[in-house]
Amino acid sequence: MKLLPGSLAGRMTLVLAAGMPLVIAAGIAVGAISMGGGQASLADRVVTLVAVAEAAPVAARPAVYAGVERAGLSARNLAGTDTRPAVSPDWFTDRLGERLARELPPLGARVLAIGHMGGTGAGWPRHFSLSWEPILVWIELSDGTRLQVLARGRWSALELVGRLTPILLVIGIGLTGLAVWVARRVTRPLGRFAEATVRLGSDVAAAGPLDQKGPREVREVARAFNTMQEQIRRLLDGRTHILAAVSHDLRTPLTRLRLRAEFVQDDQERTKMLKDLDEMEAMIHAAIAYARGDRDGESAVAVDIVDLLEEVRMELADAGHRVRLEGPDRVLWEGRPLALKRALRNLIENAVNYGGHADLRVTMTSLHITITVEDDGPGIPAAEIEKVFTPFYRLERSRSRDTGGVGLGLAVARAVIREHGGDITLSNRPKNGLRQTVVLPRR
């Protein structure tokens, strides 16, 4: 994949490429400081030993050498020996030799040789006869005495872990922090895009344009999203305006037809004509309300779902319908009350019109508010359950408003509920009747 300048992948790759060496370098620096501490400690012990040996009488020096074994050193006097031992220098012993070369001359001593021994040699204490390669320091004192100091050259497993732990911690924490920062840089724009998509699905007008900032891919996605949102908004507005214009234009001929119908002598024919005109006007108003989403500029406010259902129940009860409500005393939720009331009323009216009565039940969980509307009517054939949500689709074919309206009740109800982030489902009850279930998300 070609990484273009300014692209998300290109930027993140550059950040990782630049950041990882810095983190590793920091770890190496910590390790160098830690190892440098080991050099300083060993150098201090050797310098202290030389200082004490220089100050002590020759006869007392064996006791001094015996005492330094507690400090992890072993020393012996090789006066008159000119044969230098075979040693193998490395970075550690070179730095140690440089330090001793600076600190021993003021004491009158000097370093003759320093390095790792290939073997432990004979005559050394038993605690040096392990698998380590000891460090041998050959020193000449001010009186010409040759002193060999043997120190452990490699760390034990526990010491090695102690030395490596700071390095690994620095590298691990640094890489983890770098990875988290990179991940947040990648996911933050995607999170904003996901939130805007959810808002767009529930309310086209509420979802504002995305900021066109960030890497090239994010800017292109934001630009495409904003264009799509504007096109959808124009499409919906255009549809509503067309229907409103058609409604306005139809009012004049409908009014003329209504006036002419009043002059029809036959009472039966006049009644039929006026009823047909009422149905036409009702269909036009319902179509406009459906296209508009039944908003009317209404804002979301705190709504008591139970109180809203109780209002609908009392209105239908006053009209002679039997409606029963069960549930908690109060369920607060944020929504558009008029739109919600119309959607719930459509469902309840379906129940009382086709089932004779409606049983309402409200339940809550930590995630959802569920409203069920049940009746004892004939139910809906399984193949028709989803079709009844189609605008102007009716199971009852007589086209009479007294037996089923214009076929927009369920379509409007589902549109309103989905705009609020919920959904409506239908299912037949085990024995008879229909169950309409509204699920709203807790906020």
Secondary structure as UniProt FT lines:
FT   TURN            5..6
FT   HELIX           8..55
FT   HELIX           58..60
FT   HELIX           61..67
FT   HELIX           68..71
FT   STRAND          73..77
FT   TURN            79..80
FT   STRAND          87..88
FT   HELIX           91..103
FT   HELIX           105..107
FT   STRAND          110..117
FT   HELIX           126..128
FT   STRAND          135..140
FT   TURN            142..143
FT   STRAND          146..151
FT   HELIX           157..202
FT   TURN            204..206
FT   HELIX           216..262
FT   HELIX           267..292
FT   TURN            293..294
FT   TURN            296..297
FT   STRAND          301..304
FT   HELIX           305..318
FT   TURN            319..320
FT   STRAND          322..326
FT   STRAND          332..335
FT   HELIX           337..355
FT   STRAND          357..364
FT   STRAND          368..374
FT   HELIX           382..384
FT   TURN            385..386
FT   HELIX           387..389
FT   TURN            391..392
FT   TURN            397..398
FT   HELIX           401..403
FT   TURN            404..406
FT   HELIX           409..419
FT   TURN            420..421
FT   STRAND          423..428
FT   STRAND          434..441
//
